[in-house]
Amino acid sequence: MRPKRMVKEKDEQEKEKAPMLEPVAPVQKVKLAQDTGTGLGQDEAEAWDGDSAIKLYLKEIGEVPLLTPEEEVALAARIKKGDKKAREQMIKANLRLVVKIAHDYENYGLPLLDLISEGNIGLMKAVERFDPAKGGKLSTYAAWWIKQAIKRALANQAKTIRLPVHLVDKIARMRRVAMQLQEELGREPTDEELAEEMGLSPTRVALMRTAGIRPASLDAPIGDDDNNTYSEMIADEQASSPYDRLEDETVRDMLRELMKSLEPREAEILSYRFGLDGGPERTLEEVGEKFHVTRERIRQIQNIALRKLRRMIEKLESV
């Protein structure tokens, strides 16, 4: 895994490259976002009517011509040779994708302009790494980098109660599915309808909906008299929040997926030992009795399996 300091320094270096694309004051931070496919229509632009900086930004990026597949290939070849103008053109020609993706992550605690600014860093990384010889469009490849940059920023600084990155992604997907269903049904979908569409349980969808609500400040007044605040009505600290329960469920889901790469016996022992089978956690002796081996043998198998899982997790985090 890369040290956090190195990652931070690298991000700062990426941000230093952005000024070449900055033409106007409040929009300077966000001068890089577009979809090479459909683009933003008038209705989407009007959705942000209250923010003049966003309106100006959308107007400017809407005037940038899209690239043909042939132009993408030609620019990518020039970028590999260090052509800065080609890099700038490629970025500017893909300027709506960040806005579209950033819109999915609104209301998590960061303003839209900041989300776009962070997503721009991901777009720049994608442009520099894009290899058309491997197949696929830049917009498809860049979407992953943009989402990672935005989710990292959200996980680091967005909320008083911070959502893990993987939960941010799941909740964003749930919101997109909910919007699609609302258009089809003409009303807000129920938890059951969302659950069926996403392949999840209604309980899990309800938890995700609750976890996705941005928390209010504890110092914010309740009502119009300004006499009482939320901090005076704090709930029981021992009670589990939707964040805790959803995090527990998500971690278990991730472990189950990773455990599919283990030997069947290793996976079965870990599942039984730590209660991933739905039961309680068991002692080494209890697991040994079930599998007819000594507690020391169970410990050895457990440690081997955990090391494998740790390596898999480290590999995922280093991507």
C-alpha positions in Angstrom: 0.0 0.0 0.0 1.2 3.5 -0.8 1.8 5.8 2.2 -1.0 8.4 2.6 1.6 11.2 2.5 2.8 10.0 -1.0 -0.8 9.8 -2.2 -1.5 13.3 -0.9 1.6 14.8 -2.5 0.7 13.1 -5.8 -2.8 14.7 -5.6 -1.3 18.1 -5.0 1.0 17.6 -8.0 -2.1 16.8 -10.1 -3.9 19.9 -8.8 -0.9 22.1 -9.8 -1.4 21.0 -13.4 -4.9 22.4 -13.6 -4.3 26.2 -13.9 -3.6 25.9 -17.6 -7.3 25.3 -18.0 -8.6 28.0 -15.7 -10.2 31.0 -17.5 -12.6 32.7 -14.9 -12.8 33.4 -11.2 -15.1 31.0 -9.3 -15.2 28.5 -12.0 -11.4 28.1 -12.2 -11.4 25.3 -9.7 -13.8 23.3 -11.8 -12.6 23.8 -15.4 -12.6 20.2 -16.5 -15.8 18.0 -16.9 -17.8 16.5 -19.8 -19.3 13.4 -21.2 -18.0 12.3 -24.6 -21.4 10.8 -25.3 -24.7 12.5 -24.6 -23.7 15.7 -22.8 -26.0 17.9 -20.6 -29.3 19.1 -22.0 -31.1 22.4 -21.2 -33.3 20.8 -18.5 -30.2 19.5 -16.6 -28.6 22.9 -16.8 -31.7 24.6 -15.5 -31.6 22.2 -12.5 -28.7 24.2 -11.2 -30.3 27.6 -11.9 -29.6 28.9 -8.4 -25.9 28.8 -8.8 -24.5 31.4 -11.2 -21.0 29.8 -11.2 -22.5 26.4 -12.2 -24.6 28.1 -14.9 -21.6 29.8 -16.4 -19.6 26.7 -16.2 -22.2 24.6 -17.9 -22.6 27.2 -20.6 -18.8 27.2 -21.3 -18.3 23.4 -21.3 -21.4 23.0 -23.5 -19.6 25.0 -26.2 -16.6 22.6 -26.3 -17.0 20.2 -29.3 -17.0 16.5 -28.7 -14.3 14.2 -30.0 -14.7 11.4 -32.6 -13.2 8.0 -31.7 -10.5 8.7 -34.3 -9.6 12.0 -32.7 -9.4 10.3 -29.3 -6.9 7.8 -30.6 -4.8 10.6 -32.3 -4.8 12.8 -29.2 -3.9 9.8 -26.9 -0.9 9.1 -29.1 0.3 12.7 -28.8 -0.3 12.7 -25.0 2.0 9.7 -24.6 4.7 11.7 -26.3 4.3 14.5 -23.8 2.1 16.9 -25.9 0.6 19.3 -23.3 -1.8 20.8 -25.8 -3.2 17.4 -26.7 -3.7 16.7 -23.0 -5.5 20.0 -22.6 -7.7 19.4 -25.6 -8.6 15.8 -24.5 -9.6 17.1 -21.0 -11.6 20.0 -22.3 -13.3 17.8 -24.9 -14.5 15.5 -22.0 -15.9 18.2 -19.8 -19.4 17.1 -18.9 -18.7 13.7 -17.4 -17.4 15.1 -14.1 -20.5 17.3 -13.7 -22.8 14.4 -14.4 -21.0 12.1 -11.9 -20.6 14.8 -9.3 -24.3 15.4 -9.4 -24.8 11.8 -8.2 -22.8 12.5 -5.1 -24.6 15.8 -4.0 -25.9 16.1 -0.5 -23.1 14.1 1.1 -21.6 17.2 2.7 -19.5 18.8 -0.1 -20.7 21.6 -2.4 -21.2 20.7 -6.0 -18.3 22.9 -7.1 -15.9 21.1 -4.7 -17.2 17.7 -6.0 -16.4 18.8 -9.5 -13.0 20.1 -8.5 -12.1 16.8 -7.0 -13.5 14.8 -9.9 -11.4 16.9 -12.2 -8.3 15.4 -10.7 -9.6 11.9 -11.5 -10.3 13.1 -15.1 -6.8 14.3 -15.5 -5.4 11.0 -14.3 -7.6 9.1 -16.7 -6.5 11.2 -19.7 -2.9 10.6 -18.9 -3.4 6.8 -18.5 -5.9 6.2 -21.3 -4.7 3.7 -23.8 -7.2 3.3 -26.7 -5.3 0.2 -27.9 -6.8 -1.7 -25.0 -10.3 -1.0 -26.3 -13.1 1.1 -24.9 -14.0 4.8 -24.8 -12.2 7.4 -22.7 -15.6 8.3 -21.0 -16.0 4.8 -19.8 -12.4 4.6 -18.5 -12.5 8.1 -17.0 -15.7 7.5 -15.0 -13.9 5.1 -12.7 -11.1 7.6 -11.9 -13.5 10.4 -11.4 -15.7 8.4 -9.0 -12.6 7.3 -7.0 -11.4 10.9 -6.7 -14.8 12.2 -5.5 -15.4 9.3 -3.1 -12.0 9.8 -1.6 -12.7 13.5 -1.0 -16.1 12.6 0.5 -14.6 10.0 2.8 -11.9 12.4 4.0 -13.9 15.5 4.6 -17.5 15.5 3.6 -19.5 14.7 6.7 -19.6 15.0 10.5 -20.5 11.3 10.4 -18.3 10.0 7.6 -19.5 7.3 5.3 -17.0 4.7 4.1 -16.1 5.0 0.4 -17.9 1.8 -0.5 -21.1 3.0 1.2 -21.0 6.3 -0.7 -20.9 4.4 -3.9 -23.7 2.1 -3.0 -26.0 4.9 -1.8 -25.2 6.9 -5.0 -26.3 3.9 -7.1 -29.4 3.5 -5.0 -30.3 7.2 -5.7 -29.8 6.7 -9.5 -32.1 3.6 -9.5 -34.7 5.5 -7.4 -34.8 8.3 -9.9 -35.2 5.9 -12.8 -38.0 4.1 -11.0 -39.7 7.4 -10.2 -39.7 8.3 -13.8 -41.2 4.9 -14.8 -43.8 4.8 -11.9 -44.7 8.5 -11.7 -44.1 8.4 -8.0 -41.4 7.7 -5.4 -40.6 4.0 -5.3 -41.1 2.0 -2.1 -38.3 0.3 -0.3 -39.6 -3.0 -1.6 -39.6 -1.8 -5.2 -36.0 -0.5 -4.9 -34.9 -3.7 -3.2 -36.2 -5.8 -6.0 -34.6 -3.6 -8.7 -31.2 -3.6 -6.8 -31.3 -7.3 -5.7 -31.2 -6.3 -2.0 -33.4 -6.8 1.0 -36.0 -4.0 1.9 -34.3 -3.6 5.3 -31.0 -3.0 3.7 -32.5 -0.4 1.3 -34.1 1.4 4.2 -30.8 1.5 6.1 -29.1 2.9 3.0 -31.8 5.6 2.6 -31.3 6.6 6.2 -27.5 6.6 6.0 -27.6 8.8 2.9 -29.4 11.6 4.7 -26.9 14.4 5.5 -26.8 14.9 9.3 -27.7 18.3 10.8 -25.4 20.2 13.0 -25.7 19.4 16.7 -25.7 23.1 17.4 -28.5 23.8 14.9 -31.7 25.2 16.6 -34.9 23.1 16.7 -38.0 25.1 15.8 -38.3 28.8 15.5 -37.5 29.9 19.1 -33.8 29.0 18.9 -33.9 27.9 22.5 -33.2 24.2 22.0 -30.6 22.5 19.9 -30.1 18.9 18.7 -27.2 18.5 21.1 -29.7 18.7 23.9 -31.6 15.7 22.5 -28.8 13.3 21.7 -29.9 9.7 21.5 -28.5 6.8 23.6 -24.8 6.3 22.7 -25.2 2.6 23.0 -27.8 2.4 20.3 -26.5 1.3 16.9 -27.0 3.9 14.1 -28.0 3.1 10.6 -24.4 3.9 9.6 -23.1 1.2 12.0 -25.6 -1.4 11.0 -25.1 -0.7 7.3 -21.4 -0.7 7.7 -21.5 -4.1 9.5 -23.7 -5.6 6.8 -21.5 -4.2 4.0 -18.3 -5.5 5.6 -19.8 -8.9 6.0 -20.9 -8.9 2.3 -17.3 -7.9 1.3 -15.8 -10.6 3.4 -18.1 -13.2 1.8 -17.1 -12.1 -1.7 -13.4 -12.2 -0.8 -13.8 -15.6 0.9 -14.9 -17.1 -2.4 -11.2 -17.0 -3.4 -10.2 -19.1 -0.4 -10.1 -22.9 -0.2 -13.6 -24.2 0.7 -12.4 -25.6 4.0 -10.7 -22.3 4.9 -13.8 -20.3 4.0 -16.1 -22.7 6.0 -13.9 -22.4 9.1 -13.7 -18.6 9.0 -17.4 -18.4 8.4 -18.2 -20.6 11.4 -15.5 -19.1 13.6 -16.6 -15.5 13.2 -20.4 -16.0 12.8 -20.5 -15.1 9.1 -22.9 -18.0 8.7 -25.5 -16.1 10.6 -24.7 -17.7 13.9 -22.7 -16.5 16.9 -18.9 -16.3 17.0 -17.4 -19.5 18.2 -14.2 -20.3 20.1 -11.3 -22.2 18.6 -12.4 -25.3 20.7 -15.9 -25.1 19.3 -14.7 -24.9 15.7 -12.3 -27.7 16.3 -15.0 -30.0 17.6 -17.2 -29.3 14.6 -14.3 -30.1 12.1 -12.8 -32.8 14.2 -9.4 -31.3 14.6 -7.4 -29.6 17.4 -7.9 -26.0 18.4 -4.3 -25.4 17.3 -5.0 -26.7 13.8 -8.0 -24.4 13.6 -5.8 -21.5 14.6 -3.3 -22.3 11.9 -5.9 -22.6 9.2 -7.6 -19.4 10.4 -4.3 -17.4 10.3 -3.4 -18.7 6.9 -6.9 -17.7 5.6 -6.7 -14.3 7.3 -3.3 -13.6 5.7 -4.8 -14.4 2.3 -7.7 -12.0 2.9 -5.4 -9.3 4.1 -3.3 -9.5 0.9 -6.5 -9.3 -1.2 -7.7 -6.3 0.7 -4.3 -4.6 0.4 -4.3 -5.3 -3.4 -7.8 -3.7 -3.7 -6.8 -0.6 -1.7 -3.7 -0.1 -3.8 -5.6 0.2 -7.1 
